[in-house]
Amino acid sequence: MNKDQVKGSIKQAAGKVQQKVGEAVGSEKQQAKGAAKRVEGTVQKGIGNAKENR
């Protein structure tokens, strides 16, 4: 597992938490930020996977 995979996984988890907090407090802005962070994490993890499989 390389650093992009690790960072991507962390961003995915942080985004999920942020999204759930946004839902809990009724903040669409926080939900959107969380969703964006999850996507960013997914992309970064995918880059890490591609590097790993070269």
DSSP file (Angstrom, degrees, kcal/mol; ACC not computed):
  #  RESIDUE AA STRUCTURE BP1 BP2  ACC     N-H-->O    O-->H-N    N-H-->O    O-->H-N    TCO  KAPPA ALPHA  PHI   PSI    X-CA   Y-CA   Z-CA
    1    1 A M              0   0    0      0, 0.0     2,-0.1     0, 0.0    48,-0.1   0.000 360.0 360.0 360.0 127.2    0.0    0.0    0.0
    2    2 A N     >  -     0   0    0     46,-0.1     4,-2.0     1,-0.1     3,-0.3  -0.430 360.0 -96.4 -99.8 176.9    1.5    3.3   -1.0
    3    3 A K  H  > S+     0   0    0      1,-0.2     4,-3.0     2,-0.2     5,-0.3   0.823 121.1  55.6 -66.2 -31.5    0.9    6.8    0.3
    4    4 A D  H  > S+     0   0    0      2,-0.2     4,-2.3     1,-0.2    -1,-0.2   0.898 108.4  48.8 -66.9 -38.1   -1.7    7.8   -2.3
    5    5 A Q  H  > S+     0   0    0     -3,-0.3     4,-2.1     2,-0.2    -2,-0.2   0.919 114.5  45.4 -65.0 -42.9   -3.8    4.7   -1.3
    6    6 A V  H  X S+     0   0    0     -4,-2.0     4,-2.3     2,-0.2    -2,-0.2   0.949 115.2  45.7 -66.1 -49.6   -3.5    5.6    2.4
    7    7 A K  H  X S+     0   0    0     -4,-3.0     4,-2.6     1,-0.2    -2,-0.2   0.889 112.3  52.5 -61.9 -38.8   -4.2    9.3    1.9
    8    8 A G  H  X S+     0   0    0     -4,-2.3     4,-2.3    -5,-0.3    -1,-0.2   0.912 109.2  48.7 -63.0 -42.9   -7.1    8.4   -0.4
    9    9 A S  H  X S+     0   0    0     -4,-2.1     4,-2.2     2,-0.2    -2,-0.2   0.894 111.5  50.0 -63.8 -40.1   -8.6    6.1    2.2
   10   10 A I  H  X S+     0   0    0     -4,-2.3     4,-2.8     2,-0.2     5,-0.2   0.919 110.8  49.0 -65.0 -43.5   -8.3    8.7    4.9
   11   11 A K  H  X S+     0   0    0     -4,-2.6     4,-2.6     2,-0.2    -2,-0.2   0.889 109.9  52.4 -64.0 -38.4  -10.0   11.4    2.7
   12   12 A Q  H  X S+     0   0    0     -4,-2.3     4,-2.1     2,-0.2    -1,-0.2   0.943 112.7  44.4 -61.4 -46.7  -12.8    9.0    2.0
   13   13 A A  H  X S+     0   0    0     -4,-2.2     4,-2.3     2,-0.2    -2,-0.2   0.920 114.3  48.7 -64.8 -44.3  -13.4    8.3    5.7
   14   14 A A  H  X S+     0   0    0     -4,-2.8     4,-2.7     1,-0.2    -1,-0.2   0.892 111.2  51.0 -63.7 -39.3  -13.1   12.0    6.6
   15   15 A G  H  X S+     0   0    0     -4,-2.6     4,-2.5    -5,-0.2    -1,-0.2   0.889 108.5  51.2 -64.7 -39.6  -15.5   12.9    3.9
   16   16 A K  H  X S+     0   0    0     -4,-2.1     4,-2.4     2,-0.2    -2,-0.2   0.921 111.6  47.3 -63.9 -43.2  -18.0   10.3    5.0
   17   17 A V  H  X S+     0   0    0     -4,-2.3     4,-2.6     2,-0.2     5,-0.2   0.941 113.0  48.5 -62.0 -47.5  -17.9   11.7    8.6
   18   18 A Q  H  X S+     0   0    0     -4,-2.7     4,-2.3     1,-0.2    -2,-0.2   0.890 111.4  50.6 -61.0 -39.8  -18.3   15.3    7.4
   19   19 A Q  H  X S+     0   0    0     -4,-2.5     4,-2.0     2,-0.2    -1,-0.2   0.919 111.4  47.3 -64.8 -43.7  -21.2   14.2    5.2
   20   20 A K  H  X S+     0   0    0     -4,-2.4     4,-2.4     2,-0.2    -2,-0.2   0.878 111.0  51.4 -66.8 -38.2  -22.9   12.5    8.1
   21   21 A V  H  X S+     0   0    0     -4,-2.6     4,-2.3     2,-0.2     6,-0.2   0.920 108.8  52.1 -63.3 -42.7  -22.3   15.4   10.4
   22   22 A G  H  X>S+     0   0    0     -4,-2.3     5,-2.8     1,-0.2     4,-0.8   0.897 110.3  48.1 -59.0 -41.4  -23.9   17.7    7.8
   23   23 A E  H  <5S+     0   0    0     -4,-2.0     3,-0.5     3,-0.2    -1,-0.2   0.916 110.5  52.1 -63.9 -42.9  -26.9   15.4    7.7
   24   24 A A  H  <5S+     0   0    0     -4,-2.4    -2,-0.2     1,-0.2    -1,-0.2   0.866 117.8  36.0 -64.0 -37.7  -27.2   15.4   11.5
   25   25 A V  H  <5S-     0   0    0     -4,-2.3    -1,-0.2    -5,-0.1    -2,-0.2   0.451 112.6-114.8 -97.0  -0.5  -27.1   19.2   11.8
   26   26 A G  T  <5 +     0   0    0     -4,-0.8     2,-0.8    -3,-0.5    -3,-0.2   0.806  63.6 147.4  75.6  29.9  -29.1   19.8    8.6
   27   27 A S     >< -     0   0    0     -5,-2.8     4,-1.9    -6,-0.2    -1,-0.2  -0.857  29.3-174.8-104.7 106.5  -26.3   21.5    6.7
   28   28 A E  H  > S+     0   0    0     -2,-0.8     4,-2.5     1,-0.2     5,-0.2   0.835  86.7  59.5 -65.1 -31.5  -26.4   20.9    3.0
   29   29 A K  H  > S+     0   0    0      2,-0.2     4,-2.4     1,-0.2    -1,-0.2   0.927 107.2  44.5 -62.7 -45.5  -23.1   22.8    2.6
   30   30 A Q  H  > S+     0   0    0      2,-0.2     4,-2.5     1,-0.2    -1,-0.2   0.873 112.0  53.3 -67.6 -36.6  -21.3   20.3    5.0
   31   31 A Q  H  X S+     0   0    0     -4,-1.9     4,-2.4     2,-0.2    -2,-0.2   0.926 110.8  46.7 -61.8 -44.2  -22.9   17.4    3.2
   32   32 A A  H  X S+     0   0    0     -4,-2.5     4,-2.4     2,-0.2    -2,-0.2   0.901 111.8  50.2 -65.9 -41.7  -21.7   18.6   -0.1
   33   33 A K  H  X S+     0   0    0     -4,-2.4     4,-2.3     2,-0.2    -1,-0.2   0.913 111.7  49.2 -62.7 -41.7  -18.2   19.3    1.2
   34   34 A G  H  X S+     0   0    0     -4,-2.5     4,-2.2     2,-0.2    -2,-0.2   0.911 110.7  49.3 -63.6 -43.0  -18.1   15.8    2.7
   35   35 A A  H  X S+     0   0    0     -4,-2.4     4,-2.1     1,-0.2    -1,-0.2   0.904 111.2  50.1 -63.4 -40.9  -19.3   14.2   -0.6
   36   36 A A  H  X S+     0   0    0     -4,-2.4     4,-2.5     1,-0.2    -1,-0.2   0.896 109.7  50.7 -64.2 -40.3  -16.6   16.2   -2.5
   37   37 A K  H  X S+     0   0    0     -4,-2.3     4,-2.5     2,-0.2    -1,-0.2   0.882 108.3  52.7 -65.7 -37.6  -13.9   15.0   -0.1
   38   38 A R  H  X S+     0   0    0     -4,-2.2     4,-2.3     2,-0.2    -1,-0.2   0.917 110.3  47.5 -62.9 -42.7  -15.1   11.4   -0.5
   39   39 A V  H  X S+     0   0    0     -4,-2.1     4,-2.5     2,-0.2    -2,-0.2   0.920 110.9  51.5 -64.1 -43.7  -14.8   11.7   -4.3
   40   40 A E  H  X S+     0   0    0     -4,-2.5     4,-2.5     1,-0.2    -2,-0.2   0.912 111.0  48.7 -58.6 -42.8  -11.3   13.3   -4.0
   41   41 A G  H  X S+     0   0    0     -4,-2.5     4,-2.6     2,-0.2    -1,-0.2   0.889 109.3  52.0 -64.5 -39.9  -10.3   10.4   -1.8
   42   42 A T  H  X S+     0   0    0     -4,-2.3     4,-2.1     2,-0.2    -2,-0.2   0.911 111.4  47.1 -63.0 -42.7  -11.6    7.9   -4.2
   43   43 A V  H  X S+     0   0    0     -4,-2.5     4,-2.2     2,-0.2    -2,-0.2   0.936 113.2  47.8 -64.4 -46.7   -9.7    9.5   -7.1
   44   44 A Q  H  X S+     0   0    0     -4,-2.5     4,-2.3     1,-0.2    -2,-0.2   0.900 111.7  50.0 -63.4 -39.9   -6.5    9.6   -5.0
   45   45 A K  H  X S+     0   0    0     -4,-2.6     4,-2.4     1,-0.2    -1,-0.2   0.895 109.1  52.7 -64.6 -38.9   -6.9    6.0   -3.9
   46   46 A G  H  X S+     0   0    0     -4,-2.1     4,-2.3     2,-0.2    -2,-0.2   0.884 107.8  50.8 -62.8 -39.3   -7.4    5.1   -7.6
   47   47 A I  H  X S+     0   0    0     -4,-2.2     4,-2.4     2,-0.2    -2,-0.2   0.921 110.3  49.9 -62.8 -43.7   -4.2    6.8   -8.5
   48   48 A G  H  X S+     0   0    0     -4,-2.3     4,-2.2     1,-0.2    -2,-0.2   0.898 109.6  50.8 -61.4 -40.7   -2.4    4.9   -5.8
   49   49 A N  H  X S+     0   0    0     -4,-2.4     4,-1.8     2,-0.2    -1,-0.2   0.906 109.5  50.7 -63.3 -41.2   -3.8    1.7   -7.1
   50   50 A A  H  < S+     0   0    0     -4,-2.3     4,-0.2     1,-0.2    -2,-0.2   0.905 110.8  48.6 -63.6 -41.5   -2.6    2.5  -10.6
   51   51 A K  H >< S+     0   0    0     -4,-2.4     3,-1.1     1,-0.2    -1,-0.2   0.895 110.8  51.6 -63.7 -39.4    0.9    3.2   -9.3
   52   52 A E  H 3< S+     0   0    0     -4,-2.2    -1,-0.2     1,-0.2    -2,-0.2   0.833 109.2  50.5 -66.5 -33.3    0.9    0.0   -7.3
   53   53 A N  T 3<        0   0    0     -4,-1.8    -1,-0.2     1,-0.2    -2,-0.2   0.319 360.0 360.0 -92.7   8.7   -0.2   -2.1  -10.4
   54   54 A R    <         0   0    0     -3,-1.1    -1,-0.2    -4,-0.2    -2,-0.1   0.501 360.0 360.0 -70.4 360.0    2.5   -0.8  -12.8
